[in-house]
Amino acid sequence: MAMSQEIAAATASLDLKPLEKILKKYRHKKGVIIPLLQETQSIYGYLPREAILRIAEATRTDASQVYGVATFYSQFRLKPVGKHIIRVCHGTACHVGGAERITEACEEELGIKSGETTPDMEFTLESVACLGCCSLAPVMMIDDDTYGRLNDRETKKILKKYRKKGE
């Protein structure tokens, strides 16, 4: 299948109008793949395959190269994420303080593993290298809220509060 036919087939289900505005903004500029991916992700919450193919076409770049950039940088997501992003710190202080127990408590409460999203698209659970809150270890963040000095029971209690907010 030719690239434009593949893009037409892939983009049939995705509204690309917001992406077209971004592409227009960067038209005729060099070195724009990263900013294009960043702005695309800010619109869709992740990088849909359809958007990557359209970016490749618009920048006259192989789709594999665009995917290469998207997979090289940890800031980019290739799958949709939940309404709430839960980040559990696994840096040295948090690791020593019991980060693994915090992750396990989240997994038990949400029914997913780290790196996954709940089927209702409410929560995405991530293990991260450092949140920069070592004095509060172990730490997790839910969206922009930081919770420190956690144990498994407190972790589950916090998650239940977020679940009730969503009901």
C-alpha positions in Angstrom: 0.0 0.0 0.0 1.4 3.4 -0.9 2.1 5.8 2.0 -0.8 8.2 1.2 -3.2 5.3 0.9 -2.0 3.9 4.3 -2.4 7.4 5.9 -5.9 7.7 4.4 -6.9 4.3 5.8 -5.3 4.9 9.2 -6.6 8.4 9.7 -10.2 7.7 8.9 -11.1 7.4 12.6 -9.0 10.2 14.0 -9.8 13.9 13.8 -6.6 15.4 12.3 -7.8 19.0 12.1 -5.9 20.0 15.2 -2.8 18.3 13.9 -3.1 20.1 10.5 -2.9 23.4 12.4 0.4 22.3 14.0 1.8 21.0 10.8 1.0 24.4 9.1 2.8 26.2 11.9 6.0 24.2 11.3 5.8 24.0 7.5 9.1 24.6 5.7 11.1 24.4 9.0 13.9 22.0 9.7 14.4 19.9 12.9 10.7 20.0 13.8 10.0 16.3 14.6 10.3 16.7 18.4 8.2 19.9 18.7 5.6 18.3 16.3 5.4 15.2 18.5 5.2 17.3 21.7 2.3 19.4 20.4 0.6 16.4 18.9 0.8 14.6 22.2 -0.6 17.6 24.0 -3.7 17.4 21.8 -4.4 13.7 21.8 -2.8 12.7 25.1 -0.5 10.3 23.3 0.8 9.8 19.8 -1.7 7.9 17.7 -0.4 5.9 14.8 -2.4 8.0 12.4 -0.8 11.2 13.7 2.7 9.7 13.4 2.0 8.7 9.8 0.6 12.2 9.0 3.7 13.9 10.5 6.0 11.6 8.5 4.2 12.5 5.3 4.1 16.2 6.0 7.8 16.4 6.9 8.8 14.0 4.2 10.4 11.7 6.7 10.2 8.0 6.9 7.6 6.9 9.4 10.2 4.6 11.0 12.3 7.7 11.8 9.4 9.5 13.4 8.6 6.3 15.4 12.3 6.1 16.3 12.2 9.6 17.8 8.9 8.9 19.6 10.3 5.7 21.1 13.7 7.1 22.0 12.4 9.8 24.3 10.5 8.7 27.4 8.2 11.8 27.3 6.3 10.3 24.4 3.5 7.8 24.7 2.3 5.5 21.9 -0.8 4.3 23.8 -3.7 6.3 25.4 -3.3 7.1 29.0 -5.8 7.3 31.8 -7.5 10.4 33.2 -5.1 10.2 36.2 -1.4 9.4 35.9 0.1 7.7 38.9 3.9 7.9 39.1 5.6 5.8 41.8 9.2 6.9 42.5 11.7 4.1 42.4 14.8 6.3 43.0 17.3 5.2 45.7 15.6 6.8 48.7 12.2 5.5 47.7 13.5 2.1 46.8 15.0 1.8 50.2 11.9 3.2 51.8 9.6 0.6 50.2 8.7 1.8 46.7 8.0 -1.8 45.6 5.3 -2.1 48.2 3.7 1.1 47.0 3.7 -0.1 43.4 2.2 -3.4 44.5 -0.5 -1.7 46.5 -1.4 0.4 43.4 -1.4 -2.7 41.3 -3.7 -4.5 43.7 -6.1 -1.6 44.1 -6.3 -0.8 40.4 -6.0 -4.4 39.0 -3.3 -3.4 36.6 0.5 -3.7 36.4 3.0 -0.8 36.2 3.0 0.6 32.7 -0.7 -0.2 32.1 -4.0 1.7 32.1 -7.2 0.6 33.7 -9.9 -0.6 31.3 -12.1 2.4 32.3 -9.3 4.8 31.3 -9.3 6.4 34.7 -5.7 5.5 35.8 -2.3 4.8 34.3 0.3 3.5 36.6 4.0 4.2 36.0 7.2 3.5 37.8 9.7 6.4 37.5 13.4 6.8 38.3 13.0 9.9 40.5 10.4 12.5 41.5 12.9 14.7 43.4 11.2 14.3 46.8 13.7 12.1 48.5 13.1 13.5 52.0 9.4 12.2 51.6 10.3 8.7 50.5 8.6 6.6 49.4 6.6 9.0 47.1 4.0 8.8 44.5 2.4 11.5 42.4 -1.2 11.4 41.1 -1.4 14.1 38.4 0.2 17.1 40.0 -0.4 16.0 43.6 2.5 14.5 45.6 2.1 12.0 48.4 5.0 11.1 50.6 6.0 8.8 53.5 3.6 6.2 52.2 2.8 2.7 53.2 0.6 0.3 51.3 -2.5 1.0 53.4 -2.2 4.8 52.9 -1.6 4.3 49.2 -4.8 2.3 48.8 -6.8 4.9 50.8 -5.5 7.7 48.5 -6.5 5.7 45.4 -10.0 5.1 46.8 -10.5 8.8 47.2 -9.6 9.4 43.5 -12.0 6.6 42.5 -14.8 8.3 44.5 -14.1 11.7 42.9 -14.7 10.0 39.5 -18.0 8.6 40.4 
